[in-house]
Every structure is written in structure tokens, then in C-alpha cells.
């Protein structure tokens, strides 16, 4: 029974005509025929959710052509099991995009089309922002992101590219990449999209059990509390509060909680009136790694 209904769903997806391009040559030949003034680009690793769709809607609003790439990039994973378990749902993704607009072009290459024969990272000097948080905990991650995003930019040739603020540090890295490679591409950061419970939307959420999904709202509740107490408590007191929230939780493993200067991303220990601050958190729920952040305000 289960088998039959799954097949029906697949059939349904397969019957929807979609603009899926497997190679950059095909994609470019279609785009160059249209001679658009602006191409908006949303790079993704698929398993699309409302957070992605908000980026796509903005790209559609602001550009003549909108391209969404779907590619699970091996060079940005430092953990083979995380890469293997990353959800891959191309047909469902394409069907979701089709509901938003049938004008969206989906670029879903294989590794060879992007990387050629050698699937490996280039090395970048993104400066101090790359050494903090994700840079410290995920070895080689930003070199992998920088590599694939520059390959994608070369393939798609966008005039603007859209990224969510859930990966706030990644967004700063991409801005730096554009500077280093001198791309003429406008980088647009978009607000975090949340579940009604406050949990940040993420492709990884699909790997949570119903109970884990429900309990993971603790992450956002903790961030909200930190924001509410920002003017009353010191950074040390806030750090202690967050550690205490996760210390006796069997379901969660707090990888890091950091209050950082929003511009330099350096960990802050004291507040300064002239700087803006943001709180960053990564929590493991079983083997699912969830990331979130919140703007706190000036010091
Ligand atoms: O944010 C993501 O989904 C990925 O890091 C990106 C930017 C698509 C590069 O693989």
C-alpha cells in the first residue's frame, strides 16, 4: 500500500513539466536566448522549505530571470555521515518551485558539471571572520562553500544572489568572496523564516522525530530570552544562562553559544555602545546539527 502511494506521488511529480537543467551549457544557452537584464540566483542544497521559497520569491520579484540551483556540495561537509544523510528530494523540490512560478529555472548539476574531474576545495583567505564559530568547528567548511558558490556564480552568471540569515556567518563569507573575486553580483541577505513554534526552518528539520521537532523550539526560546535580557544582564551571565538551559537536557548537545560583534564576528566578552551584537548557537539533536542566531542590538 505504502509502495503504491509513494509511486503515485512520484508519478505526480514526474508529470509536472519543469525547467530542470543538468548542465551549465544548457542553462546558459536558454538564458542567453532571453537576453535578460537581470538574473536573480538562489543557491541551495535542495530539500526546499519556506525559508528557501522566500528567497526565491524575492529573486523573482527583483529580476527578469530566476535560477535556483540544487546541489549537495561534498566539499563543504567535514563529516561523511552528515553528507550521506543530507536529504535529497529533487522532484519534490522542483514541484514546490513550480507552485511558486513555472518561470523558475532549476539548475541541478552533477559534481562533474560544476567541478570537472577534481571535486576539491580551493583555498581562500576570508580573513578573521572565517576563523570564528563555523570556521572553528567545521574544518574546511568555508573553503568548500567559497569554492562551490564561485563555481555556481561562474555557471549561472547572476546579477544578484540571495542567501538566508540563518547562516549569518556564511552570508558574510559570500560578501567577502564577491570582494576577493571581484564579482559584479549584488548579495542580498534575507530574514530567517521560522516554524510557528519559532524553530528556524532548515532542510535538516526533516530528519527530526516529531518529539525532537517539538522540543527543538527550546533553541529559539533560549535566543529570545537572551535578546530580552540583553540590556539587563552581562555577556557572562547570558552565557551562563544558555549553558544552564542545555546542561541537563538529554535530547540536546550544545556545540556552541557565542555572542559576537556583528561586523567582525569576534566573540564578545564585554559590550560597547557603538557596536552591534548578535547571538549564535549550534545544537545537536541526536546527530542532527541545528544552527540559529538572533540580532541583539547595540551594546
Ligand atoms: O546554504 C547552503 O545551502 C549552502 O551552503 C550553499 C550556499 C547552497 C552552498 O552549497
Boltz pocket constraint, residues with backbone or C-beta under 6 A from the ligand:
constraints:
  - pocket:
      binder: B
      contacts: [[A, 43], [A, 44], [A, 45], [A, 71], [A, 73], [A, 76], [A, 145], [A, 148], [A, 149], [A, 167], [A, 170]]
      max_distance: 6.0
